[in-house]
Each structure stands twice: as C-alpha cells, then as structure tokens.
Amino acid sequence: MTSRVVLTHAPLSEAAVRAVVVHPAAGAVLVFHGITRDHFEGRAVLELSYEAYPGMAEAQMGAIVAEAETRWPGVRVAIAHRLGVVPVSEASVLIGVSSPHRGDCYAASRFAIDTLKARVPIWKKEHYADGSAWKANQESGRGVLVAGTEKS
C-alpha cells in the first residue's frame, strides 16, 4: 500500500497501512481493524460482502484523510477498505493513524472510522445461514434494512 486511500478485493495488510503513516515525528501509531463478527442481533453471520462506487468512495475517503489531518496537525491518516466477500474474523476496514501524541491519534482514528461509515458510498450485505440482507450504516442515521431480505 503506497497510497493513503485504498479500496481492494484483496485481504488488508496492517503492516502496509502502518508503513504509510509512520514518520519520525510520530510518537503514537494506531491501526484500527473493523472485522467481520460471527453474529448480528442473534443471527449467525457466515460472511459479509461489500460493494462500492469506487471513484466516489475513494474521493470521500481522501476528503476524510484531509479533514483529519487539518483538524489534528501532525497527524497522518490512511484508510483501506476491502470489497467483495470478507469472511468472519477478517478485516473489512483498516484505519491507520500516527501522531506526535496519543490523544490526537485516538481522536483522529475515531473521527476517521465514524465519518467513513456516515459518508462513504460502501454497501454491506450480511450473509446468514438462513438468508442475507443489505444493511445501511447505523452511523448514517438510517440504521435500517435497505433492500429487504433474500433467502439463499
């Protein structure tokens, strides 16, 4: 990963995200992992799948990076999001942040993941043993099933 904004169908690399944010003035580094869990609201989750509008998603992700770096001077941010199928226990998103101080590092990381979920056109489908459902991001204010349920 050489860019600080990546959409990919490949598994995500913490080392690659970390490498693009670490710099000599950084006294703190965080890499947040958003991973597929095996359940949601009492239902067994088999896997998730993600789709995106790539050009728009990358532009929004870049804007989030720029906004975080403006709000917290000295911070460097990278965002990598996986598309396609993401099995249980694998990462769908990595947010890398470095900063001279830990407080700004935590704040910028939280801002980046919350803003990504609210703004970026990436859609998630949850696959269950008994069917599947497209889900809206709860952070976007909808938090509802957006396309009905489908039986597998």
C-alpha positions, -999 to 999 in steps of 0.1 A, spaced: 0 0 0 16 32 -11 -15 54 -12 -32 66 19 -66 56 4 -72 21 -8 -102 1 -20 -93 -35 -28 -107 -70 -31 -75 -84 -15 -71 -91 22 -59 -60 41 -24 -56 55 -19 -39 88 19 -36 81 11 -18 48 -12 7 64 12 13 93 41 18 69 23 47 51 15 67 83 47 62 104 71 90 103 100 103 125 78 129 144 52 103 153 51 93 190 19 73 186 6 49 160 -28 32 159 -43 8 133 -80 2 139 -93 -31 125 -130 -34 116 -135 -72 114 -164 -95 104 -180 -109 136 -199 -142 136 -232 -128 148 -256 -98 144 -287 -94 165 -289 -130 174 -283 -144 139 -252 -164 129 -232 -144 103 -213 -166 77 -196 -137 59 -201 -101 48 -198 -87 13 -191 -51 3 -198 -31 -28 -188 5 -36 -189 33 -61 -151 33 -64 -144 68 -77 -168 85 -53 -158 62 -23 -121 70 -29 -128 107 -32 -147 107 1 -121 86 18 -95 111 6 -116 140 20 -118 123 54 -80 119 54 -75 156 46 -101 167 71 -85 147 99 -50 159 91 -63 195 91 -82 191 124 -52 175 142 -19 190 129 9 165 128 -15 135 123 -12 112 93 -41 90 83 -46 61 59 -78 42 51 -80 8 35 -114 -8 28 -120 -43 14 -146 -51 -12 -162 -84 -21 -165 -112 4 -150 -108 39 -150 -140 60 -156 -140 98 -125 -127 117 -110 -109 87 -108 -71 84 -131 -52 61 -115 -18 71 -82 -6 85 -77 30 97 -40 38 103 -32 70 122 1 84 135 6 115 156 31 132 178 8 125 208 -16 97 217 -47 119 223 -47 132 188 -41 97 175 -71 83 192 -93 113 182 -83 112 146 -88 74 144 -123 77 159 -132 106 136 -120 86 105 -140 54 111 -171 73 122 -170 96 92 -162 68 68 -193 49 79 -215 80 77 -203 94 43 -186 69 21 -207 50 -5 -198 15 5 -226 -10 10 -226 -41 32 -245 -73 27 -247 -97 57 -249 -134 48 -266 -157 73 -273 -194 75 -309 -186 67 -306 -158 41 -289 -125 36 -297 -87 39 -282 -55 27 -275 -32 57 -273 6 59 -247 21 82 -262 29 116 -239 59 117 -256 74 87 -288 79 107 -309 52 89 -298 20 106 -324 0 88 -326 -28 63 -324 -11 29 -331 -38 4 -352 -64 21 -341 -99 28 -332 -126 4 -333 -163 10 -301 -181 0 
